[in-house]
Amino acid sequence: MRIAMLLPLAALAAACQVTEDDQNDAITVQYNQDLAENTAADIANGAQEAGEAIANGAEGAVDAARNVDVDVDTNTADNNTTANSN
């Protein structure tokens, strides 16, 4: 959850371009809006793909759980034992 809160800051940092001019002893920081929008779109696409993968995994788990067949023998008078019983 902490990473989700840091993603906008990462996108903002990725959109900043820093140049250093040693001759004039100056540093210039420029914000590139196109780069910020592309980075945000990439993050959103990644989040969507992750959500779809989680949903597909959950559907598979539900399908597997639906296909479970459990037989319970409630006949306590039966003296037959299986090899796995202790």
mmCIF file of the C-alpha atoms, coordinates in Angstrom:
data_MODEL
# 
_entry.id   MODEL 
# 
loop_
_atom_site.group_PDB 
_atom_site.id 
_atom_site.type_symbol 
_atom_site.label_atom_id 
_atom_site.label_alt_id 
_atom_site.label_comp_id 
_atom_site.label_asym_id 
_atom_site.label_entity_id 
_atom_site.label_seq_id 
_atom_site.pdbx_PDB_ins_code 
_atom_site.Cartn_x 
_atom_site.Cartn_y 
_atom_site.Cartn_z 
_atom_site.occupancy 
_atom_site.B_iso_or_equiv 
_atom_site.pdbx_formal_charge 
_atom_site.auth_seq_id 
_atom_site.auth_comp_id 
_atom_site.auth_asym_id 
_atom_site.auth_atom_id 
_atom_site.pdbx_PDB_model_num 
ATOM 1  C CA . MET A 1 1  ? 0.000   0.000   0.000   1.00 0.00 ? 1  MET A CA 1 
ATOM 2  C CA . ARG A 1 2  ? 2.911   2.331   0.690   1.00 0.00 ? 2  ARG A CA 1 
ATOM 3  C CA . ILE A 1 3  ? 4.155   1.856   -2.849  1.00 0.00 ? 3  ILE A CA 1 
ATOM 4  C CA . ALA A 1 4  ? 0.798   3.010   -4.210  1.00 0.00 ? 4  ALA A CA 1 
ATOM 5  C CA . MET A 1 5  ? 1.223   6.286   -2.354  1.00 0.00 ? 5  MET A CA 1 
ATOM 6  C CA . LEU A 1 6  ? 4.743   6.767   -3.734  1.00 0.00 ? 6  LEU A CA 1 
ATOM 7  C CA . LEU A 1 7  ? 3.852   6.125   -7.387  1.00 0.00 ? 7  LEU A CA 1 
ATOM 8  C CA . PRO A 1 8  ? 2.668   9.694   -8.103  1.00 0.00 ? 8  PRO A CA 1 
ATOM 9  C CA . LEU A 1 9  ? 5.910   11.039  -6.657  1.00 0.00 ? 9  LEU A CA 1 
ATOM 10 C CA . ALA A 1 10 ? 7.899   8.623   -8.793  1.00 0.00 ? 10 ALA A CA 1 
ATOM 11 C CA . ALA A 1 11 ? 5.994   9.742   -11.876 1.00 0.00 ? 11 ALA A CA 1 
ATOM 12 C CA . LEU A 1 12 ? 6.681   13.364  -11.004 1.00 0.00 ? 12 LEU A CA 1 
ATOM 13 C CA . ALA A 1 13 ? 10.368  12.677  -10.461 1.00 0.00 ? 13 ALA A CA 1 
ATOM 14 C CA . ALA A 1 14 ? 10.579  10.805  -13.754 1.00 0.00 ? 14 ALA A CA 1 
ATOM 15 C CA . ALA A 1 15 ? 9.133   13.822  -15.561 1.00 0.00 ? 15 ALA A CA 1 
ATOM 16 C CA . CYS A 1 16 ? 11.788  16.196  -14.220 1.00 0.00 ? 16 CYS A CA 1 
ATOM 17 C CA . GLN A 1 17 ? 14.844  16.829  -16.330 1.00 0.00 ? 17 GLN A CA 1 
ATOM 18 C CA . VAL A 1 18 ? 17.836  18.271  -14.528 1.00 0.00 ? 18 VAL A CA 1 
ATOM 19 C CA . THR A 1 19 ? 20.732  19.912  -16.340 1.00 0.00 ? 19 THR A CA 1 
ATOM 20 C CA . GLU A 1 20 ? 23.862  21.282  -14.726 1.00 0.00 ? 20 GLU A CA 1 
ATOM 21 C CA . ASP A 1 21 ? 25.929  24.098  -16.183 1.00 0.00 ? 21 ASP A CA 1 
ATOM 22 C CA . ASP A 1 22 ? 29.353  23.990  -14.544 1.00 0.00 ? 22 ASP A CA 1 
ATOM 23 C CA . GLN A 1 23 ? 30.615  27.113  -16.349 1.00 0.00 ? 23 GLN A CA 1 
ATOM 24 C CA . ASN A 1 24 ? 27.863  29.328  -14.948 1.00 0.00 ? 24 ASN A CA 1 
ATOM 25 C CA . ASP A 1 25 ? 27.486  27.391  -11.697 1.00 0.00 ? 25 ASP A CA 1 
ATOM 26 C CA . ALA A 1 26 ? 23.783  26.827  -12.369 1.00 0.00 ? 26 ALA A CA 1 
ATOM 27 C CA . ILE A 1 27 ? 21.332  23.954  -12.244 1.00 0.00 ? 27 ILE A CA 1 
ATOM 28 C CA . THR A 1 28 ? 18.153  23.913  -14.323 1.00 0.00 ? 28 THR A CA 1 
ATOM 29 C CA . VAL A 1 29 ? 15.131  21.736  -13.527 1.00 0.00 ? 29 VAL A CA 1 
ATOM 30 C CA . GLN A 1 30 ? 12.476  21.360  -16.211 1.00 0.00 ? 30 GLN A CA 1 
ATOM 31 C CA . TYR A 1 31 ? 9.147   19.578  -15.950 1.00 0.00 ? 31 TYR A CA 1 
ATOM 32 C CA . ASN A 1 32 ? 8.112   17.572  -19.018 1.00 0.00 ? 32 ASN A CA 1 
ATOM 33 C CA . GLN A 1 33 ? 4.329   17.156  -18.966 1.00 0.00 ? 33 GLN A CA 1 
ATOM 34 C CA . ASP A 1 34 ? 4.268   14.675  -21.871 1.00 0.00 ? 34 ASP A CA 1 
ATOM 35 C CA . LEU A 1 35 ? 6.720   12.432  -20.073 1.00 0.00 ? 35 LEU A CA 1 
ATOM 36 C CA . ALA A 1 36 ? 4.655   12.693  -16.872 1.00 0.00 ? 36 ALA A CA 1 
ATOM 37 C CA . GLU A 1 37 ? 1.467   11.737  -18.719 1.00 0.00 ? 37 GLU A CA 1 
ATOM 38 C CA . ASN A 1 38 ? 3.161   8.794   -20.422 1.00 0.00 ? 38 ASN A CA 1 
ATOM 39 C CA . THR A 1 39 ? 4.599   7.583   -17.123 1.00 0.00 ? 39 THR A CA 1 
ATOM 40 C CA . ALA A 1 40 ? 1.196   7.876   -15.433 1.00 0.00 ? 40 ALA A CA 1 
ATOM 41 C CA . ALA A 1 41 ? -0.411  5.943   -18.289 1.00 0.00 ? 41 ALA A CA 1 
ATOM 42 C CA . ASP A 1 42 ? 2.228   3.207   -17.992 1.00 0.00 ? 42 ASP A CA 1 
ATOM 43 C CA . ILE A 1 43 ? 1.606   2.932   -14.250 1.00 0.00 ? 43 ILE A CA 1 
ATOM 44 C CA . ALA A 1 44 ? -2.160  2.758   -14.801 1.00 0.00 ? 44 ALA A CA 1 
ATOM 45 C CA . ASN A 1 45 ? -1.748  0.040   -17.438 1.00 0.00 ? 45 ASN A CA 1 
ATOM 46 C CA . GLY A 1 46 ? 0.477   -1.963  -15.113 1.00 0.00 ? 46 GLY A CA 1 
ATOM 47 C CA . ALA A 1 47 ? -2.054  -1.652  -12.300 1.00 0.00 ? 47 ALA A CA 1 
ATOM 48 C CA . GLN A 1 48 ? -4.847  -2.775  -14.608 1.00 0.00 ? 48 GLN A CA 1 
ATOM 49 C CA . GLU A 1 49 ? -2.858  -5.800  -15.767 1.00 0.00 ? 49 GLU A CA 1 
ATOM 50 C CA . ALA A 1 50 ? -2.060  -6.715  -12.161 1.00 0.00 ? 50 ALA A CA 1 
ATOM 51 C CA . GLY A 1 51 ? -5.743  -6.427  -11.247 1.00 0.00 ? 51 GLY A CA 1 
ATOM 52 C CA . GLU A 1 52 ? -6.741  -8.653  -14.149 1.00 0.00 ? 52 GLU A CA 1 
ATOM 53 C CA . ALA A 1 53 ? -4.149  -11.254 -13.141 1.00 0.00 ? 53 ALA A CA 1 
ATOM 54 C CA . ILE A 1 54 ? -5.461  -11.262 -9.567  1.00 0.00 ? 54 ILE A CA 1 
ATOM 55 C CA . ALA A 1 55 ? -9.058  -11.595 -10.800 1.00 0.00 ? 55 ALA A CA 1 
ATOM 56 C CA . ASN A 1 56 ? -8.115  -14.489 -13.088 1.00 0.00 ? 56 ASN A CA 1 
ATOM 57 C CA . GLY A 1 57 ? -6.311  -16.235 -10.236 1.00 0.00 ? 57 GLY A CA 1 
ATOM 58 C CA . ALA A 1 58 ? -9.326  -15.785 -7.980  1.00 0.00 ? 58 ALA A CA 1 
ATOM 59 C CA . GLU A 1 59 ? -11.643 -17.212 -10.635 1.00 0.00 ? 59 GLU A CA 1 
ATOM 60 C CA . GLY A 1 60 ? -9.379  -20.236 -10.979 1.00 0.00 ? 60 GLY A CA 1 
ATOM 61 C CA . ALA A 1 61 ? -9.417  -20.765 -7.216  1.00 0.00 ? 61 ALA A CA 1 
ATOM 62 C CA . VAL A 1 62 ? -13.210 -20.537 -7.140  1.00 0.00 ? 62 VAL A CA 1 
ATOM 63 C CA . ASP A 1 63 ? -13.519 -23.035 -9.993  1.00 0.00 ? 63 ASP A CA 1 
ATOM 64 C CA . ALA A 1 64 ? -11.160 -25.426 -8.218  1.00 0.00 ? 64 ALA A CA 1 
ATOM 65 C CA . ALA A 1 65 ? -13.149 -25.102 -4.997  1.00 0.00 ? 65 ALA A CA 1 
ATOM 66 C CA . ARG A 1 66 ? -16.421 -25.791 -6.807  1.00 0.00 ? 66 ARG A CA 1 
ATOM 67 C CA . ASN A 1 67 ? -15.047 -29.019 -8.240  1.00 0.00 ? 67 ASN A CA 1 
ATOM 68 C CA . VAL A 1 68 ? -14.220 -30.524 -4.841  1.00 0.00 ? 68 VAL A CA 1 
ATOM 69 C CA . ASP A 1 69 ? -16.171 -33.648 -4.008  1.00 0.00 ? 69 ASP A CA 1 
ATOM 70 C CA . VAL A 1 70 ? -16.133 -34.766 -0.401  1.00 0.00 ? 70 VAL A CA 1 
ATOM 71 C CA . ASP A 1 71 ? -17.521 -38.123 0.716   1.00 0.00 ? 71 ASP A CA 1 
ATOM 72 C CA . VAL A 1 72 ? -18.178 -38.497 4.421   1.00 0.00 ? 72 VAL A CA 1 
ATOM 73 C CA . ASP A 1 73 ? -18.891 -41.894 5.930   1.00 0.00 ? 73 ASP A CA 1 
ATOM 74 C CA . THR A 1 74 ? -21.005 -41.451 9.036   1.00 0.00 ? 74 THR A CA 1 
ATOM 75 C CA . ASN A 1 75 ? -21.495 -45.149 9.635   1.00 0.00 ? 75 ASN A CA 1 
ATOM 76 C CA . THR A 1 76 ? -19.800 -45.611 13.011  1.00 0.00 ? 76 THR A CA 1 
ATOM 77 C CA . ALA A 1 77 ? -20.747 -49.293 13.143  1.00 0.00 ? 77 ALA A CA 1 
ATOM 78 C CA . ASP A 1 78 ? -18.455 -50.037 10.209  1.00 0.00 ? 78 ASP A CA 1 
ATOM 79 C CA . ASN A 1 79 ? -15.324 -51.816 11.432  1.00 0.00 ? 79 ASN A CA 1 
ATOM 80 C CA . ASN A 1 80 ? -13.484 -51.510 8.142   1.00 0.00 ? 80 ASN A CA 1 
ATOM 81 C CA . THR A 1 81 ? -10.427 -49.278 8.405   1.00 0.00 ? 81 THR A CA 1 
ATOM 82 C CA . THR A 1 82 ? -8.340  -47.767 5.680   1.00 0.00 ? 82 THR A CA 1 
ATOM 83 C CA . ALA A 1 83 ? -4.582  -47.948 5.361   1.00 0.00 ? 83 ALA A CA 1 
ATOM 84 C CA . ASN A 1 84 ? -4.197  -44.243 6.206   1.00 0.00 ? 84 ASN A CA 1 
ATOM 85 C CA . SER A 1 85 ? -6.154  -44.227 9.440   1.00 0.00 ? 85 SER A CA 1 
ATOM 86 C CA . ASN A 1 86 ? -4.189  -43.994 12.664  1.00 0.00 ? 86 ASN A CA 1 
# 
